[in-house]
Amino acid sequence: MSLGRDPSLRHQRELLAIVEKAAGRDKYFILLPESALGLWTPARERFWTQSLQSRALTVIAGATLINADGYDNVILALDESGSRVIYRQRMPVPISMWRPWHTWTGQSGGTPARVFENPVVEFDGITVAPLICYEQLLLWPVLHSMAYDPDLLIVIGNGWWTAGAKIVAVQRASATAWARLFSMPLVMSFNI
C-alpha cells in the first residue's frame, strides 16, 4: 500500500529486500508495479545501482519523473550500470493525471498524453509492449502496440487506492484477454 508514497530510505531497503528474495539466484528480471519506486531522484538511482552491483539482475519498475511542466509516469529498467526510461505512459487518466487545458492556459502540472509515442520497446533482444494502468482498459494503446508485433506484453498498475473495488480485477482480466487475443505471453505486476 505504501509503494511509491513512502519517500524513506528504509522503504527503498525493504523493497530491495523483496526484490532480492524474489530474484533468488535464477531470475534475471523482476517486474514491479506502477509507481513502485516513487519519485525518481539521483539519490534513489544511486541506491539501486549500488545495491545491484555484481548481480545479473534487472529491475523493471514504475516511477514518477518530475519535469519543468509536471511529471511523467514511466517504466524504468535498473541494473548495476544505472537506470533508463524504457516507457512513458501514452494515455494517463484524464483530469486526475492528464490536464490538456493546462497547456492552453499556460499552467504547469499533470502528465502529458503521448498518444503516438513508444508503442513498443526493445529490451534484451525482445520487443515488449508495455501498458500502465488505465491504458489496459483502452483500445488505442493496445492496438497501437500490437501493430508492431511485440514478443511480450507487460502490464503494471497501482490499485492501492481502489480498496473494496474491482478495478484491479478488471485490469487483470482485460490484460489477460488482450494477451490471449494476440497469442502472446503476459507478465503483470499490480500494487493492491
KETI-134034 format. One record per residue (C-alpha): x, y, z. Coordinates in nm, 3 decimals. Layout:
N
X->X | Y->Y | Z->Z
...
***
This chain:
192
X->0.000 | Y->0.000 | Z->0.000
X->0.289 | Y->0.238 | Z->0.061
X->0.464 | Y->0.166 | Z->-0.268
X->0.559 | Y->0.492 | Z->-0.430
X->0.428 | Y->0.702 | Z->-0.143
X->0.687 | Y->0.641 | Z->0.128
X->0.997 | Y->0.851 | Z->0.045
X->1.220 | Y->0.696 | Z->0.312
X->1.542 | Y->0.507 | Z->0.255
X->1.405 | Y->0.240 | Z->0.489
X->1.122 | Y->0.178 | Z->0.244
X->1.364 | Y->0.151 | Z->-0.050
X->1.571 | Y->-0.103 | Z->0.150
X->1.256 | Y->-0.306 | Z->0.225
X->1.162 | Y->-0.301 | Z->-0.144
X->1.515 | Y->-0.409 | Z->-0.239
X->1.492 | Y->-0.699 | Z->0.009
X->1.166 | Y->-0.813 | Z->-0.155
X->1.331 | Y->-0.791 | Z->-0.499
X->1.636 | Y->-0.989 | Z->-0.387
X->1.420 | Y->-1.257 | Z->-0.223
X->1.205 | Y->-1.289 | Z->-0.536
X->1.512 | Y->-1.299 | Z->-0.761
X->1.694 | Y->-1.569 | Z->-0.572
X->1.979 | Y->-1.694 | Z->-0.786
X->1.795 | Y->-1.781 | Z->-1.105
X->1.597 | Y->-1.471 | Z->-1.203
X->1.733 | Y->-1.206 | Z->-1.434
X->1.434 | Y->-0.972 | Z->-1.441
X->1.191 | Y->-0.858 | Z->-1.172
X->0.881 | Y->-0.653 | Z->-1.262
X->0.745 | Y->-0.412 | Z->-1.001
X->0.414 | Y->-0.221 | Z->-1.019
X->0.330 | Y->0.129 | Z->-1.132
X->0.483 | Y->0.395 | Z->-0.906
X->0.670 | Y->0.131 | Z->-0.702
X->0.984 | Y->0.344 | Z->-0.690
X->0.800 | Y->0.670 | Z->-0.623
X->0.960 | Y->0.996 | Z->-0.727
X->1.278 | Y->0.901 | Z->-0.914
X->1.576 | Y->1.101 | Z->-0.793
X->1.954 | Y->1.078 | Z->-0.840
X->1.984 | Y->0.956 | Z->-0.479
X->1.739 | Y->0.670 | Z->-0.539
X->1.914 | Y->0.580 | Z->-0.861
X->2.248 | Y->0.567 | Z->-0.679
X->2.099 | Y->0.349 | Z->-0.403
X->1.957 | Y->0.097 | Z->-0.652
X->2.261 | Y->0.098 | Z->-0.879
X->2.496 | Y->0.029 | Z->-0.589
X->2.260 | Y->-0.234 | Z->-0.448
X->2.251 | Y->-0.421 | Z->-0.779
X->2.631 | Y->-0.430 | Z->-0.819
X->2.766 | Y->-0.773 | Z->-0.920
X->2.414 | Y->-0.906 | Z->-0.976
X->2.289 | Y->-1.032 | Z->-1.310
X->1.957 | Y->-0.873 | Z->-1.225
X->1.745 | Y->-0.607 | Z->-1.394
X->1.455 | Y->-0.448 | Z->-1.210
X->1.177 | Y->-0.312 | Z->-1.429
X->0.956 | Y->-0.081 | Z->-1.228
X->0.716 | Y->0.209 | Z->-1.235
X->0.832 | Y->0.551 | Z->-1.119
X->0.744 | Y->0.917 | Z->-1.141
X->0.980 | Y->1.163 | Z->-1.312
X->0.931 | Y->1.528 | Z->-1.227
X->0.996 | Y->1.779 | Z->-1.508
X->0.953 | Y->2.153 | Z->-1.558
X->0.590 | Y->2.120 | Z->-1.674
X->0.466 | Y->1.844 | Z->-1.444
X->0.562 | Y->1.480 | Z->-1.438
X->0.587 | Y->1.160 | Z->-1.641
X->0.452 | Y->0.822 | Z->-1.535
X->0.725 | Y->0.585 | Z->-1.657
X->0.867 | Y->0.236 | Z->-1.653
X->1.239 | Y->0.221 | Z->-1.571
X->1.494 | Y->-0.053 | Z->-1.622
X->1.750 | Y->-0.061 | Z->-1.339
X->2.068 | Y->-0.258 | Z->-1.316
X->2.422 | Y->-0.218 | Z->-1.186
X->2.503 | Y->0.037 | Z->-1.457
X->2.216 | Y->0.273 | Z->-1.373
X->1.861 | Y->0.338 | Z->-1.485
X->1.692 | Y->0.427 | Z->-1.810
X->1.338 | Y->0.510 | Z->-1.902
X->1.205 | Y->0.236 | Z->-2.125
X->0.847 | Y->0.360 | Z->-2.145
X->0.648 | Y->0.680 | Z->-2.091
X->0.276 | Y->0.637 | Z->-2.037
X->0.083 | Y->0.723 | Z->-2.353
X->-0.266 | Y->0.760 | Z->-2.208
X->-0.277 | Y->0.886 | Z->-1.850
X->-0.612 | Y->0.913 | Z->-1.673
X->-0.790 | Y->1.228 | Z->-1.795
X->-0.841 | Y->1.507 | Z->-1.541
X->-0.661 | Y->1.341 | Z->-1.248
X->-0.333 | Y->1.296 | Z->-1.440
X->-0.370 | Y->1.440 | Z->-1.791
X->-0.484 | Y->1.802 | Z->-1.796
X->-0.464 | Y->1.932 | Z->-2.153
X->-0.617 | Y->2.268 | Z->-2.059
X->-0.300 | Y->2.346 | Z->-1.860
X->-0.107 | Y->2.381 | Z->-2.185
X->-0.373 | Y->2.607 | Z->-2.332
X->-0.380 | Y->2.829 | Z->-2.024
X->-0.004 | Y->2.839 | Z->-1.962
X->-0.024 | Y->2.639 | Z->-1.639
X->0.201 | Y->2.351 | Z->-1.540
X->0.116 | Y->2.026 | Z->-1.369
X->-0.007 | Y->1.685 | Z->-1.467
X->0.140 | Y->1.444 | Z->-1.716
X->0.123 | Y->1.472 | Z->-2.095
X->-0.061 | Y->1.227 | Z->-2.318
X->0.194 | Y->1.072 | Z->-2.553
X->-0.067 | Y->0.910 | Z->-2.773
X->0.161 | Y->0.824 | Z->-3.067
X->0.489 | Y->0.765 | Z->-2.882
X->0.672 | Y->0.447 | Z->-2.776
X->0.417 | Y->0.172 | Z->-2.859
X->0.688 | Y->-0.092 | Z->-2.803
X->1.035 | Y->-0.102 | Z->-2.657
X->1.330 | Y->-0.318 | Z->-2.746
X->1.461 | Y->-0.479 | Z->-2.433
X->1.723 | Y->-0.752 | Z->-2.402
X->1.665 | Y->-0.866 | Z->-2.760
X->1.286 | Y->-0.883 | Z->-2.743
X->1.012 | Y->-0.644 | Z->-2.842
X->0.793 | Y->-0.557 | Z->-2.545
X->0.452 | Y->-0.389 | Z->-2.544
X->0.418 | Y->-0.210 | Z->-2.209
X->0.091 | Y->-0.076 | Z->-2.069
X->0.048 | Y->0.125 | Z->-1.750
X->-0.278 | Y->0.101 | Z->-1.555
X->-0.554 | Y->0.292 | Z->-1.740
X->-0.405 | Y->0.201 | Z->-2.080
X->-0.502 | Y->-0.163 | Z->-2.023
X->-0.868 | Y->-0.064 | Z->-2.047
X->-0.842 | Y->0.134 | Z->-2.371
X->-0.847 | Y->0.014 | Z->-2.729
X->-0.593 | Y->0.255 | Z->-2.881
X->-0.278 | Y->0.183 | Z->-2.673
X->-0.320 | Y->-0.192 | Z->-2.716
X->-0.387 | Y->-0.184 | Z->-3.092
X->-0.108 | Y->0.069 | Z->-3.140
X->0.138 | Y->-0.165 | Z->-2.965
X->0.013 | Y->-0.480 | Z->-3.137
X->0.066 | Y->-0.322 | Z->-3.480
X->0.441 | Y->-0.356 | Z->-3.407
X->0.416 | Y->-0.733 | Z->-3.347
X->0.567 | Y->-0.746 | Z->-2.996
X->0.701 | Y->-1.064 | Z->-2.837
X->0.574 | Y->-0.992 | Z->-2.487
X->0.306 | Y->-0.785 | Z->-2.313
X->0.391 | Y->-0.635 | Z->-1.975
X->0.132 | Y->-0.452 | Z->-1.768
X->0.172 | Y->-0.269 | Z->-1.441
X->-0.083 | Y->-0.096 | Z->-1.226
X->-0.137 | Y->0.075 | Z->-0.895
X->-0.460 | Y->-0.021 | Z->-0.721
X->-0.393 | Y->0.068 | Z->-0.356
X->-0.649 | Y->0.348 | Z->-0.383
X->-0.925 | Y->0.114 | Z->-0.503
X->-0.976 | Y->-0.081 | Z->-0.178
X->-1.302 | Y->-0.273 | Z->-0.198
X->-1.348 | Y->-0.207 | Z->-0.570
X->-1.295 | Y->-0.447 | Z->-0.859
X->-1.075 | Y->-0.216 | Z->-1.069
X->-0.757 | Y->-0.425 | Z->-1.044
X->-0.953 | Y->-0.743 | Z->-1.121
X->-1.096 | Y->-0.576 | Z->-1.432
X->-0.749 | Y->-0.462 | Z->-1.540
X->-0.608 | Y->-0.813 | Z->-1.492
X->-0.896 | Y->-0.964 | Z->-1.690
X->-0.850 | Y->-0.706 | Z->-1.965
X->-0.474 | Y->-0.767 | Z->-1.990
X->-0.529 | Y->-1.143 | Z->-1.993
X->-0.787 | Y->-1.109 | Z->-2.271
X->-0.554 | Y->-0.891 | Z->-2.481
X->-0.269 | Y->-1.140 | Z->-2.437
X->-0.492 | Y->-1.431 | Z->-2.538
X->-0.638 | Y->-1.244 | Z->-2.833
X->-0.291 | Y->-1.170 | Z->-2.969
X->-0.139 | Y->-1.506 | Z->-2.858
X->0.145 | Y->-1.362 | Z->-2.659
X->0.300 | Y->-1.412 | Z->-2.317
X->0.192 | Y->-1.173 | Z->-2.045
X->0.370 | Y->-1.054 | Z->-1.731
X->0.172 | Y->-0.846 | Z->-1.479
X->0.253 | Y->-0.658 | Z->-1.160
X->-0.008 | Y->-0.475 | Z->-0.955
X->0.013 | Y->-0.289 | Z->-0.627
X->-0.305 | Y->-0.365 | Z->-0.433
***
